[in-house]
Amino acid sequence: MAIQRALLSVSNKSGLVDFAKGLNDFGVELLSTGGTAAALRDAGLPVIDVADYTGAEELFEGRVKTLHPKVHGGLLHRRDSEDHVKQAKAHDIPPIDIVVVNLYPFEETVAQEGVTLSEAIEKIDIGGPSMLRSAAKNYTSVTVITDVTDYPRVLEEMKEHDGDTTLKTREELAVKVFQRTSTYDGAITNYLSQAAEGTRSSFSITLPLDRELRYGDNPHQASTLYGSFSECFTQLQGKELSYTNILDIEAAGDLISDFARPTVAILKHTNPCGVGQDEVCLREAWNKAFATDTQAPFGGVITCNRPLTEALARVISGIFTDVIIAPDFEPEARAILQKKKNLRLIKMNKDAWDIARKAPMLRSAPGGLMVMDRDHTALGLDNLEGRVVTKRPPTEEELRAMRFGWKVVKNVKSNAIVYALADRTVGIGAGQMSRVDSSRIAVWKAQEAGLAIKGSVVASDAMFPFADGIQAAIDAGATACIQPGGSIRDEEVIAAADAAGIAMVFTSHRHFRH
């Protein structure tokens, strides 16, 4: 049976007018509220206010407007039940066949800096979820839309099915509704439990399926991705992504987002193995990154913070690479790289990724989850000149190298040591049981690459617990050091630095990464 009546009440009005025009072309009667009704009228569409439809005016500054038997009865009564249909007619409750609702922006509101509890509470939608749930419960008869991207799909189905939608589509849309309302309620629960008690009493999360992954850590391990990954990173070509690809892409996105100047980074198993910068040319930035370690990039991940150029595509196309990530790809670069059918090209959608980076990190734990603030900002770089702890202050060039090295070491698995110049890494040591071992590996890697540590700055993600760590850097030729400080042997470490005449700053912030 063709859809006769629709109720539209949306916060996000993207695509609303075009969709409503499509409904109107099918002769569907439009019911609406508040700003949604005004937007439709401004577009010249005939609209009936819900208050006029129910005969009950909006109350309490709009807090009560759709909570009415004529609305929920129109949604919930079963069309295949003679008793329901009889009751509906007796109480003058016409059927409502389609509901279009997206909710007040609660998540976006509480993500803002300085939002108050009262502001957050006003963004808790009551009527919206109620209508969505009523419509979704009766999906055998009612089409319910909460995602603006489903507008074209519904109109196309109505064209193909004489003004109606299929049961399969209504069922799929109903599932999306319960996913959305569950996520929405979870966000409210998480916020209020923290706001009311100062600590979380519970944590809820519901995410839609993004995709089945190729496999997990190993081919015999199944893996599935949930959430909005595809909004942050769009795959343009290549094989299906695996669990480890997702980890690498996240690590690459974290790393490259720390830099403003044109930068290229190469990663392997989530660790940077080379990072380079240039004022203008990505190709030159690549040369510096690649020179740090010419072996590790094979089968690794390459990322940059500018559209990937033809010149860079030509040079990296000669290297076996698993994933390439960029904010965009020049057409000539795409033409070169698409010849490698298995190569995964990923477009990083910066605005969506910047929002996602602010969300907490989740990690499994025995019987549950751990929730942690993401370490998304390199801390302690303000006023480096005022953070000097040695007799000799760093030179301007050393300060530049400190800032660069600190942003890199933040993204290296601990214990982490990075030797850097102002625009490139020279040696990287990651994930060792002692900081001295990481330093030795970084020096060895630099020697393997034919690079000199002499004159570089050493960056350590956490404090040097003993003087032997800084001494290893001194012996290798480093002239300056940036580290958090905070060891009970800081005085010994500073004394070793002074004895060698190197400059050292304490950031007072650790960037340990497990």
N, C-alpha and C positions, 0 to 999 in steps of 0.2 A: 504494500500500500504506500502511495506517495507521501512524502513528508509534507505536513500541512502547517506546522507551527514550530517556531524556533525561539529559544530564549538565549540572548547574548548579553554577557556581562563580563567584561575583560579589563584587566589592568594593562597588559601589553596589547596595544592596538595595531601592531604590525599586521598588515594584510587583512584587517577587519573589514574595511569598506568594500574591497573587491570581493571578499567572500560573501558579505551580506548582499551585494548586488547580484551575485550568482544565485543565492537563495531566492531573492525577490523575482528573478527571471523565471524561476520555477513556480511562482505563485505562493511562496511560503510566507505566512504571516510572521512578522518580526516583533518580538517582545524584548524590551531592554530596560536598563536602569542607568541613572546618573550620567556620567561622562560618556559612557558607551552610547546611550541613546542620543546624546547631543552630537556626537561624532557622526552617527548615521543620519541624523536630520540634516546636518551641515552638508552631507553628501547627496541630499535630495531624496532620501529613502523614506518610505512610510514606516513609522515606528509607533508602537503602543507602549506607553510607560507601564511598568509592572504595577505601580501604585494604582493606575486607572484600571488595569486588568483585574487586580484582586479586590479593588474597592477599599484597600487599607493603605493609608499614607505611610511614607517612610518615617521612622521614629529614631530618636536618640542619635541625631547627627548621622543618619544613614546606617547605624549599626543593625537595625532591623528593617529589611525591605523585601527580601525574598523568602523569609521564613513564614510561609503561609500555606494552608491546605490546598489552595487553588494552584500553587506552584508545585509543591511536592506530590500532591494527589495527581496532578497532570503528568508527572514523571513516573510515579511509582505504580499506578494502577495497571493491572495486567489486561492487555487487550484480548487475550484468549479466555478470560474468565467472565462469564455472563453476569455473575454477581458483582464483580468489580466494575464492569461497564455500566450496570444498572445504578450502582451507587454514585458513580461519577456523574451520570446524567441527572440524578436526583439532586445532587449538590452543585450543579452547574460547574463541573470541573472538566473542561475540554482537555484532550490529550496534548501534551507537549512532546514533539517527536525528535527534537534535536536540541542539545544544550551546548553552548560554547562558553567556557569559563576558563580563564587563567587567573591565578591567585594573586593577592596583594604581595608585593615584593618583600617578604619578610627576610629571606636570606640576604638579599642585597642591602637591606636596611641595616641589619646587625653587623654586616661586614664593614660598614663605614666607621671611620675614626670618630670617637666621641659621641656615638649614639646613646641616648638615654633609655632607661627601662620603659618609661612611658611612651616614648617614640616607637620603641620596638613593639610594645603591646598593641598600639593602634594599627600595626601592620599584620596583626593576626587575623586572618580571614575566617569568618564563621559561615556566612551564607554560601560562599563559593564552594568550599569542600562539601557542604551539605547537599547542594544541588548536584555536584559531580558524583557523589556517592549514590544519591537517589537514582540518577540517570544510569550510572554504571551497573547498579544492582538490577535494573530492568533493561539490560542491553539487548534482550531478545526483541524489544520494540523501540528502544530509544538509542539514537546516535549521540555520543558524547565526545566532545573535543576539548582537550586542555593544552594541546601543542599546536602552535600556529603553523607548523610545517605540514600538518595534516589537512589544512584547508583545501589545497588543490586535489588531493586524493578523494575527499568526500564529494566535491563537485563533479569530478570525473565519474565517480560511481553513480551519482544521481543521473548523469547523462546516459549512462549505459543501462540503467535499471529503472527507467520510467519514473524518475524523481525519488527513488528510494536507495538505500544502501544495503549491502549484503550482510547476512548474519555473521559471517567470518570477520568482516571489517568491524562491525559493531563490537564483537567480542575482543578483538585486538585493541580497539580504542578503549574499551572498559578496563582492560589490564593496565594500559598506560595511565589511566586515571588513578587506580589504586596504588600504582608505583609512585605517582606524583604526590598524592595525598599522604602516603606513608613517609616519603622523604620530607615533605613539608612539616608534618607533625614531629618527625625526628629532629628537624632543625629547631623547632620551637622548644621541644623538650631539652635539647642540649643547651640552648641559650638560657632558658629560665632556670634550669638546675644549677648553672654556674652563677647566674646573676643573683639568685635568691640565697644561695648558701655559700658562695665564695669558692666552692669546689664542685666538681661534677659528681652528682649522685648516680647518674646513668649516662649511657651514650647509645644513641640509636643511629642506624644508617641503612638506607635502602637505595640501591643504585640500579639503573636499567642495564641490560646486557649491551655491551659495546660490540664484542666479537669473541668467537672461539679462537684461541691462539694456536699457532702451529704446533707448539709443544712447550713444556716447561723448561727447567734447567737442562733436562736431558730428554731425548725423544720418547722415552717410555713414560714420561710424566705429562699427564693432561693438564691444560691450563686455560683459564677463561678470564677475559677482561671485562670489568663492569665500570660504568660511569660515563664521563664526558670526555674521554681521551681524544676522540675524533674531533671535538671542537677545538682542542689545543694543537693537535698535530694531524695533518691530513696526508695520507699516503697517496702519492701520485703514480707510483709504479713499483714493480718488484714483487718478490715472493711475500707470502703471508708473514705477518710479524709473529715472533715467538716471545715467550716470557722474558728472556734475556734481552731481546731487542727493546722491549718496553723499558726495562731498567736502564739500558744504555741511552735511550732517547731522553728519558727523564734527567739522567746525569748530564747529558750534553746540553739540554735546555737550561738546567741550573747554572752550569758553568758559563755558557756564552752570554747569559742574561746579566752577568756581573760586569760586563765590559761595554763601554760606550764607543770607543774608537773602533775602526774596522779591524776585526779579529777573526782568526781561524784557529780552531782547536781540533786536536785529534785525540780520540779516547779509545781505550781497550778495556773491556770488562769494567766499565763505569769509571775507570781512572784516566785522567788526562795523561797522555804520554808526550805531548808537545803543544804549546800555545804560542802564537805569534801575532804581532800587531804591526800595522803600517798606517801612516796618516791618510793614505789615499787608496792604495792598491791591495786587494785581497790576494793577488798572486804573490806579492812580496811577503804578506803576512803568512801565507802558506809555506813559503821557503823557510822562514824562521821556525815555524811550528814543526815542519817535517824534519829539519836538521837536528832537532833535539833527539829523535829516535827514528832512524830510517827503517827499522825492522818491525816494530810493534804496530804501525798503522795497517799492515796487511791483514785484512779481515776485520778491521776496526770500524770506527764511526768518525766521520768528519762533520764538523758543524761550523757555521759562520754567522755573523750578525748583520750581514748585508746580503742583498740578492746575489746569488752565485753567478759569477761572470763566465763568459765563454773562455777567457784565458785560464781561469782556475779549473774549469771543467776539462779542458784539454789535458792539463797536467795530471789531475787526479784520475782521469779515465784510464790511465796506464797502470793504476795500482788496484789490486783486488781489494775492494771495499764493501762492507756489508750494508752500511746505512750512510746516507748523506742528508743532513738537515740544514735548511736555510729558510729565511723569511720569504724568499721567492727565488725563482730561477729564470735567468734571461732565456728567451726563446732559443738562442743559439746554444746555450748550455744544455737545455733540455734535449735538443736534437742530438747532441753528442752523447749524453748520458743514457738516453733511452735505448741506445743500441745494446746496452747491457741489461738484458731482460730481467735478470734476477736481482739487480741492484735496487735496493729500496730507497726511493726518493721521498723525503718527508718535508712537507711545508709546515713551518712553525707559525701558528697564528698568534702573534705576539700579545694582542689584547686579551684573548682567552687564556693564554698561558700565564700572563701577569696576574690575572685573577686567581687561577688555579694554584699558583705558587704561594699565595697567602693562606691557603687552606692547610689545616694540620696534616701531618704525616701519620699514616696508620701502618702498624706492623702487627703481625700475628703474635700471640703469646699463648702458652699452654692454657687452653680453656677460654681464651678471649682475645682481646686486642689491647695494644698500647697506642695511645694518642699523644703526639708530640708536636709542638710548634715547629714549623719548617725553618731551617737555618738559611734564610733567603737573602740576607744582607751581610756583606763583609764589614765587620765591626772594628772600631778602634783606629780607623784611618783618618779621623778628624784630628787636626792639630798634631801631626806626627812630630813636628819640631819641639813641641812641649812634652813629648813622651820619651825623650832621650835619657838614658840611664848611665851612659859611659862618658868618659872625659872628652872624647872627640865626638862632635856632632856629625851626622851624615851630610854628605854633599847633596846638592840639588839632584844630580844624576842618581845618587844612591836612594834618595827619597822616592824618585819615580820608580826605580826598580823595586823598592819595598812595596809600594802600592800595587804594582803589577804582580809581584810574587805572592803577596798576601791573598789576592783574589784567586790565584791559582791554587795555592796550598789549601785553601778552604774547601776545595772540591776534590782533594786527594784523600784516599782512604788512610786512616791513621795506623801506626805512627807515620806522619807525613813530613817530608823534607823537600823543598824546592829551591834550587839555585836559579837565579833569574837576573837578567838585565832589564832595562827599562821597557823593552818591547818584545821580549822573548824569554822562553825557558831555556835553561842550559842543561840542567840535570834534575830528574825527579825520582825520588825514592818513596815507595808506598807500602803500607800494610804490613810492616815488620813488627816483631815483638819488642824491639828496642829502637830508640831514636838513632843511636849510633849506627845500627845496621842500615836504617833507611838512608842516612847520610852517606854511608859507604857505597850503597847501591847507586845513589844519585851521582856520586863522583865517578863510579865505574861506568855508568851509562853515558856520562858526558865524554869520558875518555874513549869509549867505543865509538861514539859519534864524531870524534875528532874535535871536540869543543873544549875550550879552556874554562875552568872554574875561576881562575885568577881574575879578580876585579868584579866578581859577581856579588850579589846579595843572597844570603841564605834566609829562607822563610820556614818557620816551624809552626805547625798548627797548634801545638800545645807547648807547655814550658819545657825547657831543658832541665831535667831533674838533677843532672850532674854536669860538671864542667867538661867531661869528656866529649859530649855532643858538640859543644861550641868549638872545642879544640880540634875536632875532626874537620869542621868547616874552615877553621883558621889554617890548618895544615894543607887543606885543599886549595887555599888561595882566596877565600871569600874576604871581602873588605868591610862588610856590614851585615847586620842581622836584624830581622824583625820577628818577634815572638811574643806570646802573651805575658810571660813572667808569672810569678806566683809560687815558685819553688822555694822550699826552705833553704835551698843552697843558691838562691839568686845572687848573693854577694860573691860566692865563688865563681859563678858564671860571669858576672860583671868584671871581676878582677882578671879573669883569663882574657876577656875581651880588651880590657885596658892594657894589659901587658903586651898584647899583640897590636895595639893601636887601631882596633876596628871599632866602628860605631854600632850602637845597639839601641833599639827602641822597644819598649814594652807596650803592647796594645791593650793589655788588661782584659782581653776577650779571647776565649779559646774557640777554635772551630774544629773540634774533634769529629770525625766521621767514621762510624762503624760500618 
